[in-house]
């Protein structure tokens, strides 16, 4: 059985050279020869390049998976300082289902995941990734791992059930160039006679946005439902509910480099098994408060 190790530091520290005078010529030569042999031995290993999978002591392939360090409930640090979340537990389950692989998990900033995958530091990344056309052209996307249901959050009793209902309403700000921004922009492009006013702000927290709906500052918030909104509404005691049906369902995926088809196949096999045996459903209920696997058919 393979083992998981978590590394919250992100990137490893670089080795620091220690300069110490060598008084004897013979000792200098011995050290130089030792260093040369060590460097030669490392460079002869075809798997020693940055980020490339390597073999573990047990013969399995060691891969590094990166998740975002502050993306509750997908991946975050709990009260005890441990790395947890839906994608973290999902990767642990995948690791257990793949005895030929050992998955090391690193928690890094959101921007560092794709950069690390592009440079070969990571072999797989998470982040609740949508299967966009650009992403499909750039990476292999094992999954789906779950689903993100984009919802209208509104005050209880408000009649908003669709984007058309939000025309002329005070819709809460969205992150510029984010997924919801693109969704609303597409709506406006396709409905020139029914425009939604799009406000942008990337500094407001989801608590502030939902509180704004509760207080009447905004008529509605358009957000994915898999980022802990339900728990937040309950914790704050807000009089906020969702529309009867999601606006759109976006399946989510992991991402793997295009040249790593074998790993992609292995991950797909494991995810298919975990969906069939109910693991995805169980984790979904635990972290999202609902079974998002119903959106995967």
Secondary structure, 3 states (H helix, E strand, C coil): CCCCEEECCCCCCCCCCCCCCCCCHHHHHHHHHHHHHHHHHHHCCCCCCCCCCEECCCCCEEEEEEEECCECCCEEECCCCCEECHHHHHHHHHHHHCCCEEEEEEEECHHHHHHHHHHCCCCEEEEEEECCHHHHHHEECCEEEEEEEEEEEEECCCCCCCHHHHCCCCECCECCCCHHHHHHHHHHHHCCCCCCCCCECCCCCHHHHHHHHHHCCCCEEEEECCCCHHHHHHHHCCCEEECCCCCEEEEEEEEEECCCHHHHHHHHHHHHHHHHCCHHHHHHHHHHCCCHHHHCC
